Amino acid sequence: AVPVLQKEVLDDQLDAASACFLTSQVKIDKRKRTVFLPKVCDAYALDFGMGDGLVCLSQCIKYLDEGSQNAIAELLENGVVSVKFNCASENFHPSLTELLC
């Protein structure tokens, strides 16, 4: 299903879509003190703090559930945190086909 965006509540709809996407994509490895962000964050990392992964993470954290926010905050409070980006996946749009012109 594709949501129909409405200008009156566009910001709320975009926030909800961001939360849904990031909640399903962000992974936290407490043992390795690493947070994995989706590859799209890497692609746009220069838009958030000159490509700094921690700055990118700080922009994403507000869209995560409270448990994930707390887990990341705990990691940040206890020292260095590594931010890595997931590998690109071709599984996002398996039903699309390339159109050759």
C-alpha positions in Angstrom: 0.0 0.0 0.0 1.2 3.5 -0.9 0.0 6.3 1.5 -1.6 9.3 -0.1 0.2 12.4 1.2 -1.9 15.3 2.2 -0.5 18.8 2.5 -2.3 19.6 5.8 -0.5 16.8 7.6 2.5 16.2 5.4 5.1 16.7 8.2 3.3 14.2 10.4 3.0 11.7 7.5 6.7 12.0 6.6 7.7 11.6 10.3 5.6 8.4 10.5 7.1 7.0 7.3 10.6 7.8 8.6 9.9 6.1 11.9 8.5 3.0 10.2 11.4 2.7 7.9 14.2 3.4 10.4 12.6 1.2 13.1 12.8 -1.7 10.7 16.3 -0.9 9.4 18.4 0.3 12.4 20.2 -2.4 14.2 22.1 -2.1 17.5 24.9 -4.4 18.5 25.6 -3.6 22.2 28.4 -6.1 22.4 30.3 -4.5 19.6 29.1 -1.0 20.5 27.9 -0.5 17.0 24.8 1.0 15.4 24.0 0.0 11.9 22.0 2.5 9.8 20.4 1.9 6.4 22.5 2.5 3.3 20.3 5.4 2.3 21.7 7.3 5.4 25.2 6.7 4.0 24.2 8.1 0.6 22.9 11.3 2.3 25.4 11.5 5.1 27.0 14.6 3.6 23.7 16.4 4.2 24.1 15.7 7.9 27.3 16.9 9.5 29.8 16.5 6.7 29.4 12.8 6.5 29.9 12.1 10.2 28.1 8.9 11.1 27.4 10.1 14.7 25.7 13.2 13.4 23.7 11.1 11.0 22.7 8.9 13.9 21.6 11.9 15.9 19.2 12.8 13.1 17.8 9.3 13.0 17.4 8.6 16.7 14.3 10.7 17.1 12.4 8.4 14.8 13.2 5.2 16.7 11.2 3.6 19.4 11.9 4.4 23.0 13.8 1.1 23.7 16.2 1.7 20.8 16.6 5.4 21.8 17.5 4.3 25.3 19.9 1.6 24.1 21.8 4.1 21.9 21.8 6.7 24.6 23.4 4.1 27.0 26.1 3.3 24.4 26.8 7.0 23.9 27.1 7.6 27.6 29.6 4.8 28.1 32.1 5.8 25.5 32.9 5.4 21.8 30.1 4.2 19.5 30.8 3.0 16.0 28.2 3.9 13.3 28.2 1.7 10.2 26.0 1.5 7.2 24.2 -1.6 6.1 25.1 -2.9 2.6 22.9 -1.9 -0.2 20.1 -4.4 -0.9 18.5 -5.3 -4.1 15.5 -6.7 -2.2 13.8 -3.3 -1.7 11.9 -3.5 -5.0 11.9 -7.1 -6.1 8.9 -6.6 -8.4 10.5 -3.8 -10.4 12.3 -4.5 -13.6 14.9 -2.4 -15.4 13.6 -0.7 -18.6 16.2 -0.7 -21.3 15.8 2.1 -23.9 
